[in-house]
Amino acid sequence: MPIHLKNRSIRILLLSCILSLFSCGAYNFTGGDVGTAETFQVNYFQNYASQSPGSTFDPGLDREFTLALQDLILNQTSLDLVSAEGDLLFEGEIVEYRVTPMSATAEQRAAQNRLSISVNVRFFNRTKEDADFERRFSHFYDYDAASQLSTVRDEAHQVIFERINQDIFQAALADW
């Protein structure tokens, strides 16, 4: 096949692929379905973890979690963040922040610790009331017991928040 025909075939194939992607309308690759909602609100998630037996208190956790949830929704939808009267409302509290030993060495010492965080979430959709829910979401991060939590804290929070917030997002906005 002559080179000019080969290049033309490649261009036509490329153009076809691009057109097929855009011809399906506005597709959201995150899987979120915001319906007719235009705004969302994330109320401050209070940290009540210290009230749960075995849990500890991490100052600033409430602010970090609230901001992480706001950022995820902003990045994965076209919704506008508002401070009141949002079409979608997320609220709740952090109910567990616990470090537990997970495995032992031959000397009966912990080889690995697990940080677990649980969040109780209430979701209200003013545009679709049958979508409202209240659920608990949890995730964990395992780390070497020789490390102090303070040295892995930022990475642990990032991993846990990402998982919990994706689960919240899917529960609230996935239309499977």
TIGU-375184 format. One record per atom (N, C-alpha, C): residue number from 1; residue in three letters; atom name; x, y, z. Coordinates in pm, whole numbers. Layout:
<atoms>
{atom NUM "ALA" "CA" {X Y Z}} ...
</atoms>
This chain:
<atoms>
{atom 1 "MET" "N" {85 -117 0}} {atom 1 "MET" "CA" {0 0 0}} {atom 1 "MET" "C" {90 123 0}} {atom 2 "PRO" "N" {62 219 -88}} {atom 2 "PRO" "CA" {143 341 -91}} {atom 2 "PRO" "C" {134 418 41}} {atom 3 "ILE" "N" {240 489 75}} {atom 3 "ILE" "CA" {250 560 204}} {atom 3 "ILE" "C" {139 663 220}} {atom 4 "HIS" "N" {105 738 115}} {atom 4 "HIS" "CA" {4 842 129}} {atom 4 "HIS" "C" {-134 782 160}} {atom 5 "LEU" "N" {-163 663 108}} {atom 5 "LEU" "CA" {-291 597 141}} {atom 5 "LEU" "C" {-289 541 283}} {atom 6 "LYS" "N" {-173 493 326}} {atom 6 "LYS" "CA" {-158 439 462}} {atom 6 "LYS" "C" {-180 550 565}} {atom 7 "ASN" "N" {-118 667 544}} {atom 7 "ASN" "CA" {-135 781 634}} {atom 7 "ASN" "C" {-280 828 636}} {atom 8 "ARG" "N" {-342 826 519}} {atom 8 "ARG" "CA" {-483 867 510}} {atom 8 "ARG" "C" {-572 771 589}} {atom 9 "SER" "N" {-544 643 580}} {atom 9 "SER" "CA" {-621 543 654}} {atom 9 "SER" "C" {-608 562 804}} {atom 10 "ILE" "N" {-486 593 848}} {atom 10 "ILE" "CA" {-462 616 990}} {atom 10 "ILE" "C" {-537 740 1037}} {atom 11 "ARG" "N" {-537 844 956}} {atom 11 "ARG" "CA" {-608 967 993}} {atom 11 "ARG" "C" {-758 943 1002}} {atom 12 "ILE" "N" {-811 869 907}} {atom 12 "ILE" "CA" {-956 839 908}} {atom 12 "ILE" "C" {-992 756 1030}} {atom 13 "LEU" "N" {-908 656 1062}} {atom 13 "LEU" "CA" {-933 573 1180}} {atom 13 "LEU" "C" {-928 656 1308}} {atom 14 "LEU" "N" {-830 743 1319}} {atom 14 "LEU" "CA" {-817 830 1436}} {atom 14 "LEU" "C" {-937 924 1449}} {atom 15 "LEU" "N" {-977 983 1337}} {atom 15 "LEU" "CA" {-1093 1073 1337}} {atom 15 "LEU" "C" {-1220 998 1377}} {atom 16 "SER" "N" {-1235 875 1331}} {atom 16 "SER" "CA" {-1352 793 1365}} {atom 16 "SER" "C" {-1357 766 1515}} {atom 17 "CYS" "N" {-1241 734 1571}} {atom 17 "CYS" "CA" {-1236 707 1716}} {atom 17 "CYS" "C" {-1275 831 1796}} {atom 18 "ILE" "N" {-1221 945 1758}} {atom 18 "ILE" "CA" {-1251 1069 1829}} {atom 18 "ILE" "C" {-1399 1103 1818}} {atom 19 "LEU" "N" {-1455 1093 1699}} {atom 19 "LEU" "CA" {-1596 1123 1680}} {atom 19 "LEU" "C" {-1686 1027 1757}} {atom 20 "SER" "N" {-1648 901 1765}} {atom 20 "SER" "CA" {-1732 805 1838}} {atom 20 "SER" "C" {-1733 836 1987}} {atom 21 "LEU" "N" {-1622 887 2040}} {atom 21 "LEU" "CA" {-1619 924 2181}} {atom 21 "LEU" "C" {-1712 1041 2209}} {atom 22 "PHE" "N" {-1713 1140 2122}} {atom 22 "PHE" "CA" {-1793 1259 2145}} {atom 22 "PHE" "C" {-1938 1244 2101}} {atom 23 "SER" "N" {-1968 1148 2017}} {atom 23 "SER" "CA" {-2104 1133 1969}} {atom 23 "SER" "C" {-2198 1074 2072}} {atom 24 "CYS" "N" {-2144 1020 2178}} {atom 24 "CYS" "CA" {-2226 958 2281}} {atom 24 "CYS" "C" {-2277 1059 2383}} {atom 25 "GLY" "N" {-2255 1186 2360}} {atom 25 "GLY" "CA" {-2302 1288 2455}} {atom 25 "GLY" "C" {-2199 1310 2564}} {atom 26 "ALA" "N" {-2243 1374 2670}} {atom 26 "ALA" "CA" {-2152 1404 2780}} {atom 26 "ALA" "C" {-2142 1281 2869}} {atom 27 "TYR" "N" {-2033 1211 2858}} {atom 27 "TYR" "CA" {-2012 1092 2939}} {atom 27 "TYR" "C" {-1922 1128 3055}} {atom 28 "ASN" "N" {-1960 1084 3172}} {atom 28 "ASN" "CA" {-1882 1111 3291}} {atom 28 "ASN" "C" {-1801 986 3324}} {atom 29 "PHE" "N" {-1670 990 3313}} {atom 29 "PHE" "CA" {-1586 873 3334}} {atom 29 "PHE" "C" {-1580 829 3480}} {atom 30 "THR" "N" {-1627 910 3572}} {atom 30 "THR" "CA" {-1624 872 3713}} {atom 30 "THR" "C" {-1743 785 3750}} {atom 31 "GLY" "N" {-1845 781 3668}} {atom 31 "GLY" "CA" {-1962 701 3698}} {atom 31 "GLY" "C" {-2063 775 3783}} {atom 32 "GLY" "N" {-2039 901 3814}} {atom 32 "GLY" "CA" {-2131 978 3897}} {atom 32 "GLY" "C" {-2249 1030 3819}} {atom 33 "ASP" "N" {-2365 1023 3879}} {atom 33 "ASP" "CA" {-2487 1075 3816}} {atom 33 "ASP" "C" {-2545 1179 3910}} {atom 34 "VAL" "N" {-2529 1306 3874}} {atom 34 "VAL" "CA" {-2577 1414 3960}} {atom 34 "VAL" "C" {-2721 1452 3929}} {atom 35 "GLY" "N" {-2780 1390 3825}} {atom 35 "GLY" "CA" {-2919 1420 3790}} {atom 35 "GLY" "C" {-2935 1567 3759}} {atom 36 "THR" "N" {-3036 1629 3822}} {atom 36 "THR" "CA" {-3062 1771 3798}} {atom 36 "THR" "C" {-2993 1860 3902}} {atom 37 "ALA" "N" {-2917 1800 3991}} {atom 37 "ALA" "CA" {-2847 1877 4094}} {atom 37 "ALA" "C" {-2743 1968 4031}} {atom 38 "GLU" "N" {-2729 2087 4089}} {atom 38 "GLU" "CA" {-2630 2183 4042}} {atom 38 "GLU" "C" {-2529 2218 4151}} {atom 39 "THR" "N" {-2568 2196 4277}} {atom 39 "THR" "CA" {-2482 2235 4388}} {atom 39 "THR" "C" {-2471 2121 4489}} {atom 40 "PHE" "N" {-2365 2126 4569}} {atom 40 "PHE" "CA" {-2351 2032 4680}} {atom 40 "PHE" "C" {-2294 2105 4800}} {atom 41 "GLN" "N" {-2321 2046 4914}} {atom 41 "GLN" "CA" {-2279 2103 5043}} {atom 41 "GLN" "C" {-2220 1990 5125}} {atom 42 "VAL" "N" {-2105 2013 5186}} {atom 42 "VAL" "CA" {-2044 1917 5278}} {atom 42 "VAL" "C" {-2033 1985 5412}} {atom 43 "ASN" "N" {-2118 1947 5505}} {atom 43 "ASN" "CA" {-2110 2003 5639}} {atom 43 "ASN" "C" {-1987 1947 5710}} {atom 44 "TYR" "N" {-1938 2021 5806}} {atom 44 "TYR" "CA" {-1819 1985 5882}} {atom 44 "TYR" "C" {-1840 1853 5954}} {atom 45 "PHE" "N" {-1752 1756 5930}} {atom 45 "PHE" "CA" {-1761 1625 5995}} {atom 45 "PHE" "C" {-1693 1633 6130}} {atom 46 "GLN" "N" {-1771 1633 6236}} {atom 46 "GLN" "CA" {-1717 1639 6372}} {atom 46 "GLN" "C" {-1641 1511 6404}} {atom 47 "ASN" "N" {-1539 1523 6486}} {atom 47 "ASN" "CA" {-1458 1407 6525}} {atom 47 "ASN" "C" {-1503 1359 6662}} {atom 48 "TYR" "N" {-1584 1252 6661}} {atom 48 "TYR" "CA" {-1632 1191 6785}} {atom 48 "TYR" "C" {-1562 1058 6813}} {atom 49 "ALA" "N" {-1450 1034 6748}} {atom 49 "ALA" "CA" {-1380 906 6760}} {atom 49 "ALA" "C" {-1339 876 6904}} {atom 50 "SER" "N" {-1301 977 6979}} {atom 50 "SER" "CA" {-1255 953 7116}} {atom 50 "SER" "C" {-1365 899 7206}} {atom 51 "GLN" "N" {-1491 909 7163}} {atom 51 "GLN" "CA" {-1603 857 7243}} {atom 51 "GLN" "C" {-1624 708 7220}} {atom 52 "SER" "N" {-1556 652 7121}} {atom 52 "SER" "CA" {-1567 509 7091}} {atom 52 "SER" "C" {-1460 434 7170}} {atom 53 "PRO" "N" {-1495 324 7238}} {atom 53 "PRO" "CA" {-1396 250 7316}} {atom 53 "PRO" "C" {-1277 206 7230}} {atom 54 "GLY" "N" {-1157 232 7278}} {atom 54 "GLY" "CA" {-1036 193 7207}} {atom 54 "GLY" "C" {-989 293 7104}} {atom 55 "SER" "N" {-1070 393 7074}} {atom 55 "SER" "CA" {-1032 493 6974}} {atom 55 "SER" "C" {-948 602 7039}} {atom 56 "THR" "N" {-870 668 6956}} {atom 56 "THR" "CA" {-791 782 7002}} {atom 56 "THR" "C" {-839 906 6929}} {atom 57 "PHE" "N" {-788 1020 6970}} {atom 57 "PHE" "CA" {-827 1147 6911}} {atom 57 "PHE" "C" {-712 1203 6830}} {atom 58 "ASP" "N" {-738 1245 6708}} {atom 58 "ASP" "CA" {-637 1308 6623}} {atom 58 "ASP" "C" {-687 1448 6590}} {atom 59 "PRO" "N" {-628 1551 6649}} {atom 59 "PRO" "CA" {-674 1687 6621}} {atom 59 "PRO" "C" {-653 1721 6474}} {atom 60 "GLY" "N" {-749 1787 6416}} {atom 60 "GLY" "CA" {-740 1827 6276}} {atom 60 "GLY" "C" {-796 1724 6179}} {atom 61 "LEU" "N" {-825 1604 6228}} {atom 61 "LEU" "CA" {-877 1498 6142}} {atom 61 "LEU" "C" {-1009 1539 6080}} {atom 62 "ASP" "N" {-1095 1604 6156}} {atom 62 "ASP" "CA" {-1226 1646 6108}} {atom 62 "ASP" "C" {-1214 1743 5990}} {atom 63 "ARG" "N" {-1126 1839 6001}} {atom 63 "ARG" "CA" {-1106 1936 5893}} {atom 63 "ARG" "C" {-1047 1868 5770}} {atom 64 "GLU" "N" {-945 1783 5790}} {atom 64 "GLU" "CA" {-882 1712 5679}} {atom 64 "GLU" "C" {-984 1627 5602}} {atom 65 "PHE" "N" {-1066 1554 5677}} {atom 65 "PHE" "CA" {-1163 1467 5612}} {atom 65 "PHE" "C" {-1267 1548 5534}} {atom 66 "THR" "N" {-1320 1652 5596}} {atom 66 "THR" "CA" {-1420 1736 5530}} {atom 66 "THR" "C" {-1366 1794 5400}} {atom 67 "LEU" "N" {-1245 1846 5403}} {atom 67 "LEU" "CA" {-1184 1904 5283}} {atom 67 "LEU" "C" {-1157 1799 5176}} {atom 68 "ALA" "N" {-1116 1680 5218}} {atom 68 "ALA" "CA" {-1089 1573 5122}} {atom 68 "ALA" "C" {-1217 1531 5049}} {atom 69 "LEU" "N" {-1329 1524 5121}} {atom 69 "LEU" "CA" {-1456 1488 5058}} {atom 69 "LEU" "C" {-1501 1599 4962}} {atom 70 "GLN" "N" {-1488 1723 5003}} {atom 70 "GLN" "CA" {-1522 1835 4915}} {atom 70 "GLN" "C" {-1439 1831 4787}} {atom 71 "ASP" "N" {-1309 1810 4801}} {atom 71 "ASP" "CA" {-1220 1807 4686}} {atom 71 "ASP" "C" {-1256 1695 4589}} {atom 72 "LEU" "N" {-1286 1578 4643}} {atom 72 "LEU" "CA" {-1320 1465 4555}} {atom 72 "LEU" "C" {-1445 1496 4474}} {atom 73 "ILE" "N" {-1547 1550 4536}} {atom 73 "ILE" "CA" {-1672 1580 4465}} {atom 73 "ILE" "C" {-1650 1692 4364}} {atom 74 "LEU" "N" {-1573 1793 4401}} {atom 74 "LEU" "CA" {-1540 1901 4306}} {atom 74 "LEU" "C" {-1466 1847 4184}} {atom 75 "ASN" "N" {-1373 1754 4207}} {atom 75 "ASN" "CA" {-1290 1702 4099}} {atom 75 "ASN" "C" {-1363 1600 4011}} {atom 76 "GLN" "N" {-1467 1535 4063}} {atom 76 "GLN" "CA" {-1531 1429 3987}} {atom 76 "GLN" "C" {-1671 1466 3936}} {atom 77 "THR" "N" {-1715 1587 3962}} {atom 77 "THR" "CA" {-1845 1631 3911}} {atom 77 "THR" "C" {-1834 1775 3862}} {atom 78 "SER" "N" {-1942 1821 3804}} {atom 78 "SER" "CA" {-1948 1962 3762}} {atom 78 "SER" "C" {-2027 2044 3863}} {atom 79 "LEU" "N" {-2054 1989 3979}} {atom 79 "LEU" "CA" {-2132 2057 4082}} {atom 79 "LEU" "C" {-2053 2172 4144}} {atom 80 "ASP" "N" {-2126 2274 4189}} {atom 80 "ASP" "CA" {-2066 2386 4260}} {atom 80 "ASP" "C" {-2080 2363 4410}} {atom 81 "LEU" "N" {-1974 2391 4484}} {atom 81 "LEU" "CA" {-1974 2379 4630}} {atom 81 "LEU" "C" {-2040 2503 4689}} {atom 82 "VAL" "N" {-2138 2483 4777}} {atom 82 "VAL" "CA" {-2204 2593 4847}} {atom 82 "VAL" "C" {-2200 2566 4997}} {atom 83 "SER" "N" {-2220 2670 5076}} {atom 83 "SER" "CA" {-2214 2653 5221}} {atom 83 "SER" "C" {-2353 2629 5283}} {atom 84 "ALA" "N" {-2459 2650 5204}} {atom 84 "ALA" "CA" {-2595 2627 5255}} {atom 84 "ALA" "C" {-2688 2598 5137}} {atom 85 "GLU" "N" {-2794 2526 5165}} {atom 85 "GLU" "CA" {-2899 2498 5067}} {atom 85 "GLU" "C" {-2851 2425 4942}} {atom 86 "GLY" "N" {-2754 2334 4958}} {atom 86 "GLY" "CA" {-2705 2258 4844}} {atom 86 "GLY" "C" {-2809 2156 4798}} {atom 87 "ASP" "N" {-2811 2129 4669}} {atom 87 "ASP" "CA" {-2902 2026 4616}} {atom 87 "ASP" "C" {-2866 1889 4675}} {atom 88 "LEU" "N" {-2736 1866 4694}} {atom 88 "LEU" "CA" {-2688 1743 4757}} {atom 88 "LEU" "C" {-2620 1782 4887}} {atom 89 "LEU" "N" {-2652 1713 4993}} {atom 89 "LEU" "CA" {-2595 1745 5124}} {atom 89 "LEU" "C" {-2529 1622 5183}} {atom 90 "PHE" "N" {-2403 1638 5223}} {atom 90 "PHE" "CA" {-2327 1534 5291}} {atom 90 "PHE" "C" {-2298 1584 5432}} {atom 91 "GLU" "N" {-2329 1502 5532}} {atom 91 "GLU" "CA" {-2297 1539 5670}} {atom 91 "GLU" "C" {-2272 1412 5749}} {atom 92 "GLY" "N" {-2212 1427 5866}} {atom 92 "GLY" "CA" {-2186 1310 5947}} {atom 92 "GLY" "C" {-2079 1337 6049}} {atom 93 "GLU" "N" {-2020 1229 6098}} {atom 93 "GLU" "CA" {-1919 1240 6201}} {atom 93 "GLU" "C" {-1818 1126 6189}} {atom 94 "ILE" "N" {-1697 1154 6232}} {atom 94 "ILE" "CA" {-1592 1051 6239}} {atom 94 "ILE" "C" {-1616 978 6370}} {atom 95 "VAL" "N" {-1638 847 6364}} {atom 95 "VAL" "CA" {-1678 772 6482}} {atom 95 "VAL" "C" {-1572 675 6532}} {atom 96 "GLU" "N" {-1465 654 6452}} {atom 96 "GLU" "CA" {-1359 564 6499}} {atom 96 "GLU" "C" {-1226 605 6440}} {atom 97 "TYR" "N" {-1124 604 6524}} {atom 97 "TYR" "CA" {-986 628 6485}} {atom 97 "TYR" "C" {-904 540 6577}} {atom 98 "ARG" "N" {-866 422 6527}} {atom 98 "ARG" "CA" {-809 320 6615}} {atom 98 "ARG" "C" {-683 259 6554}} {atom 99 "VAL" "N" {-582 238 6638}} {atom 99 "VAL" "CA" {-462 166 6599}} {atom 99 "VAL" "C" {-461 34 6673}} {atom 100 "THR" "N" {-448 -76 6597}} {atom 100 "THR" "CA" {-447 -210 6658}} {atom 100 "THR" "C" {-332 -291 6600}} {atom 101 "PRO" "N" {-269 -375 6683}} {atom 101 "PRO" "CA" {-164 -463 6631}} {atom 101 "PRO" "C" {-228 -571 6544}} {atom 102 "MET" "N" {-163 -604 6431}} {atom 102 "MET" "CA" {-222 -699 6337}} {atom 102 "MET" "C" {-150 -834 6333}} {atom 103 "SER" "N" {-20 -835 6342}} {atom 103 "SER" "CA" {53 -963 6336}} {atom 103 "SER" "C" {169 -955 6434}} {atom 104 "ALA" "N" {213 -1071 6478}} {atom 104 "ALA" "CA" {318 -1077 6579}} {atom 104 "ALA" "C" {445 -1140 6523}} {atom 105 "THR" "N" {558 -1103 6583}} {atom 105 "THR" "CA" {685 -1165 6549}} {atom 105 "THR" "C" {703 -1288 6637}} {atom 106 "ALA" "N" {812 -1360 6616}} {atom 106 "ALA" "CA" {842 -1478 6699}} {atom 106 "ALA" "C" {863 -1439 6845}} {atom 107 "GLU" "N" {902 -1314 6868}} {atom 107 "GLU" "CA" {924 -1265 7004}} {atom 107 "GLU" "C" {795 -1211 7067}} {atom 108 "GLN" "N" {683 -1238 7006}} {atom 108 "GLN" "CA" {552 -1194 7055}} {atom 108 "GLN" "C" {537 -1042 7058}} {atom 109 "ARG" "N" {599 -975 6963}} {atom 109 "ARG" "CA" {583 -832 6947}} {atom 109 "ARG" "C" {505 -806 6820}} {atom 110 "ALA" "N" {436 -694 6817}} {atom 110 "ALA" "CA" {360 -660 6696}} {atom 110 "ALA" "C" {457 -633 6581}} {atom 111 "ALA" "N" {431 -695 6467}} {atom 111 "ALA" "CA" {512 -673 6348}} {atom 111 "ALA" "C" {446 -568 6259}} {atom 112 "GLN" "N" {315 -557 6272}} {atom 112 "GLN" "CA" {241 -464 6188}} {atom 112 "GLN" "C" {124 -407 6268}} {atom 113 "ASN" "N" {99 -279 6249}} {atom 113 "ASN" "CA" {-16 -212 6310}} {atom 113 "ASN" "C" {-113 -172 6202}} {atom 114 "ARG" "N" {-238 -152 6241}} {atom 114 "ARG" "CA" {-342 -110 6148}} {atom 114 "ARG" "C" {-412 14 6204}} {atom 115 "LEU" "N" {-414 119 6124}} {atom 115 "LEU" "CA" {-494 237 6156}} {atom 115 "LEU" "C" {-627 221 6086}} {atom 116 "SER" "N" {-736 226 6162}} {atom 116 "SER" "CA" {-871 215 6104}} {atom 116 "SER" "C" {-947 343 6134}} {atom 117 "ILE" "N" {-1019 391 6033}} {atom 117 "ILE" "CA" {-1103 509 6048}} {atom 117 "ILE" "C" {-1242 473 5999}} {atom 118 "SER" "N" {-1344 511 6077}} {atom 118 "SER" "CA" {-1484 491 6037}} {atom 118 "SER" "C" {-1557 623 6044}} {atom 119 "VAL" "N" {-1644 643 5946}} {atom 119 "VAL" "CA" {-1719 768 5934}} {atom 119 "VAL" "C" {-1866 734 5914}} {atom 120 "ASN" "N" {-1951 797 5991}} {atom 120 "ASN" "CA" {-2095 784 5972}} {atom 120 "ASN" "C" {-2139 899 5882}} {atom 121 "VAL" "N" {-2209 866 5771}} {atom 121 "VAL" "CA" {-2246 966 5671}} {atom 121 "VAL" "C" {-2397 966 5650}} {atom 122 "ARG" "N" {-2451 1087 5646}} {atom 122 "ARG" "CA" {-2590 1108 5605}} {atom 122 "ARG" "C" {-2588 1186 5474}} {atom 123 "PHE" "N" {-2659 1134 5375}} {atom 123 "PHE" "CA" {-2664 1197 5243}} {atom 123 "PHE" "C" {-2809 1230 5211}} {atom 124 "PHE" "N" {-2831 1354 5169}} {atom 124 "PHE" "CA" {-2965 1400 5131}} {atom 124 "PHE" "C" {-2959 1458 4991}} {atom 125 "ASN" "N" {-3048 1411 4905}} {atom 125 "ASN" "CA" {-3055 1459 4768}} {atom 125 "ASN" "C" {-3189 1530 4752}} {atom 126 "ARG" "N" {-3186 1663 4745}} {atom 126 "ARG" "CA" {-3310 1741 4737}} {atom 126 "ARG" "C" {-3378 1728 4601}} {atom 127 "THR" "N" {-3307 1675 4502}} {atom 127 "THR" "CA" {-3366 1658 4369}} {atom 127 "THR" "C" {-3419 1516 4346}} {atom 128 "LYS" "N" {-3387 1426 4438}} {atom 128 "LYS" "CA" {-3426 1285 4423}} {atom 128 "LYS" "C" {-3428 1221 4562}} {atom 129 "GLU" "N" {-3537 1238 4633}} {atom 129 "GLU" "CA" {-3544 1201 4775}} {atom 129 "GLU" "C" {-3522 1053 4803}} {atom 130 "ASP" "N" {-3557 966 4710}} {atom 130 "ASP" "CA" {-3538 824 4736}} {atom 130 "ASP" "C" {-3391 783 4734}} {atom 131 "ALA" "N" {-3302 878 4709}} {atom 131 "ALA" "CA" {-3158 851 4706}} {atom 131 "ALA" "C" {-3093 876 4843}} {atom 132 "ASP" "N" {-3167 931 4939}} {atom 132 "ASP" "CA" {-3112 963 5071}} {atom 132 "ASP" "C" {-3067 835 5143}} {atom 133 "PHE" "N" {-2961 847 5224}} {atom 133 "PHE" "CA" {-2917 732 5304}} {atom 133 "PHE" "C" {-2838 779 5425}} {atom 134 "GLU" "N" {-2823 687 5519}} {atom 134 "GLU" "CA" {-2730 703 5631}} {atom 134 "GLU" "C" {-2655 572 5642}} {atom 135 "ARG" "N" {-2521 581 5633}} {atom 135 "ARG" "CA" {-2437 461 5634}} {atom 135 "ARG" "C" {-2305 489 5701}} {atom 136 "ARG" "N" {-2241 382 5742}} {atom 136 "ARG" "CA" {-2107 391 5801}} {atom 136 "ARG" "C" {-2006 341 5698}} {atom 137 "PHE" "N" {-1898 416 5679}} {atom 137 "PHE" "CA" {-1793 381 5586}} {atom 137 "PHE" "C" {-1662 368 5663}} {atom 138 "SER" "N" {-1584 266 5631}} {atom 138 "SER" "CA" {-1459 240 5703}} {atom 138 "SER" "C" {-1350 197 5607}} {atom 139 "HIS" "N" {-1228 224 5646}} {atom 139 "HIS" "CA" {-1113 170 5575}} {atom 139 "HIS" "C" {-993 173 5669}} {atom 140 "PHE" "N" {-883 110 5627}} {atom 140 "PHE" "CA" {-766 96 5714}} {atom 140 "PHE" "C" {-637 115 5636}} {atom 141 "TYR" "N" {-530 127 5711}} {atom 141 "TYR" "CA" {-395 137 5655}} {atom 141 "TYR" "C" {-303 59 5746}} {atom 142 "ASP" "N" {-231 -39 5690}} {atom 142 "ASP" "CA" {-136 -119 5767}} {atom 142 "ASP" "C" {4 -59 5754}} {atom 143 "TYR" "N" {78 -60 5864}} {atom 143 "TYR" "CA" {215 -8 5862}} {atom 143 "TYR" "C" {301 -85 5960}} {atom 144 "ASP" "N" {431 -79 5941}} {atom 144 "ASP" "CA" {527 -151 6022}} {atom 144 "ASP" "C" {517 -104 6167}} {atom 145 "ALA" "N" {514 -198 6259}} {atom 145 "ALA" "CA" {499 -165 6400}} {atom 145 "ALA" "C" {620 -91 6456}} {atom 146 "ALA" "N" {734 -101 6388}} {atom 146 "ALA" "CA" {852 -28 6433}} {atom 146 "ALA" "C" {839 122 6405}} {atom 147 "SER" "N" {746 158 6318}} {atom 147 "SER" "CA" {722 299 6285}} {atom 147 "SER" "C" {621 359 6381}} {atom 148 "GLN" "N" {639 484 6409}} {atom 148 "GLN" "CA" {540 558 6487}} {atom 148 "GLN" "C" {429 604 6393}} {atom 149 "LEU" "N" {307 611 6443}} {atom 149 "LEU" "CA" {197 658 6361}} {atom 149 "LEU" "C" {226 798 6306}} {atom 150 "SER" "N" {291 880 6383}} {atom 150 "SER" "CA" {319 1017 6339}} {atom 150 "SER" "C" {405 1021 6212}} {atom 151 "THR" "N" {485 919 6188}} {atom 151 "THR" "CA" {570 917 6068}} {atom 151 "THR" "C" {495 870 5943}} {atom 152 "VAL" "N" {387 796 5961}} {atom 152 "VAL" "CA" {311 746 5845}} {atom 152 "VAL" "C" {173 811 5836}} {atom 153 "ARG" "N" {143 899 5929}} {atom 153 "ARG" "CA" {10 958 5942}} {atom 153 "ARG" "C" {-43 1020 5813}} {atom 154 "ASP" "N" {36 1106 5750}} {atom 154 "ASP" "CA" {-12 1176 5630}} {atom 154 "ASP" "C" {-46 1078 5518}} {atom 155 "GLU" "N" {44 983 5493}} {atom 155 "GLU" "CA" {18 884 5388}} {atom 155 "GLU" "C" {-102 797 5424}} {atom 156 "ALA" "N" {-110 756 5551}} {atom 156 "ALA" "CA" {-223 673 5596}} {atom 156 "ALA" "C" {-355 746 5577}} {atom 157 "HIS" "N" {-361 871 5618}} {atom 157 "HIS" "CA" {-485 949 5602}} {atom 157 "HIS" "C" {-522 964 5455}} {atom 158 "GLN" "N" {-423 991 5370}} {atom 158 "GLN" "CA" {-450 1006 5228}} {atom 158 "GLN" "C" {-511 878 5171}} {atom 159 "VAL" "N" {-453 764 5202}} {atom 159 "VAL" "CA" {-502 636 5151}} {atom 159 "VAL" "C" {-643 606 5204}} {atom 160 "ILE" "N" {-662 624 5333}} {atom 160 "ILE" "CA" {-792 594 5395}} {atom 160 "ILE" "C" {-899 691 5345}} {atom 161 "PHE" "N" {-870 820 5344}} {atom 161 "PHE" "CA" {-968 919 5297}} {atom 161 "PHE" "C" {-1008 892 5152}} {atom 162 "GLU" "N" {-909 861 5069}} {atom 162 "GLU" "CA" {-939 835 4928}} {atom 162 "GLU" "C" {-1038 719 4914}} {atom 163 "ARG" "N" {-1015 613 4987}} {atom 163 "ARG" "CA" {-1103 495 4978}} {atom 163 "ARG" "C" {-1241 523 5035}} {atom 164 "ILE" "N" {-1246 582 5154}} {atom 164 "ILE" "CA" {-1376 612 5216}} {atom 164 "ILE" "C" {-1454 710 5129}} {atom 165 "ASN" "N" {-1389 814 5082}} {atom 165 "ASN" "CA" {-1459 915 5003}} {atom 165 "ASN" "C" {-1505 861 4868}} {atom 166 "GLN" "N" {-1428 772 4807}} {atom 166 "GLN" "CA" {-1475 708 4685}} {atom 166 "GLN" "C" {-1597 622 4713}} {atom 167 "ASP" "N" {-1597 552 4825}} {atom 167 "ASP" "CA" {-1713 470 4863}} {atom 167 "ASP" "C" {-1836 557 4887}} {atom 168 "ILE" "N" {-1817 672 4953}} {atom 168 "ILE" "CA" {-1928 766 4977}} {atom 168 "ILE" "C" {-1979 818 4843}} {atom 169 "PHE" "N" {-1887 858 4757}} {atom 169 "PHE" "CA" {-1923 910 4625}} {atom 169 "PHE" "C" {-2005 807 4547}} {atom 170 "GLN" "N" {-1957 683 4546}} {atom 170 "GLN" "CA" {-2027 577 4472}} {atom 170 "GLN" "C" {-2166 551 4531}} {atom 171 "ALA" "N" {-2176 551 4662}} {atom 171 "ALA" "CA" {-2307 528 4726}} {atom 171 "ALA" "C" {-2405 640 4695}} {atom 172 "ALA" "N" {-2355 763 4688}} {atom 172 "ALA" "CA" {-2441 878 4668}} {atom 172 "ALA" "C" {-2473 903 4520}} {atom 173 "LEU" "N" {-2376 882 4433}} {atom 173 "LEU" "CA" {-2392 930 4297}} {atom 173 "LEU" "C" {-2375 825 4187}} {atom 174 "ALA" "N" {-2345 702 4222}} {atom 174 "ALA" "CA" {-2330 599 4118}} {atom 174 "ALA" "C" {-2468 557 4068}} {atom 175 "ASP" "N" {-2479 549 3939}} {atom 175 "ASP" "CA" {-2607 510 3879}} {atom 175 "ASP" "C" {-2583 383 3796}} {atom 176 "TRP" "N" {-2560 273 3864}} {atom 176 "TRP" "CA" {-2528 148 3796}} {atom 176 "TRP" "C" {-2652 74 3756}} 
</atoms>
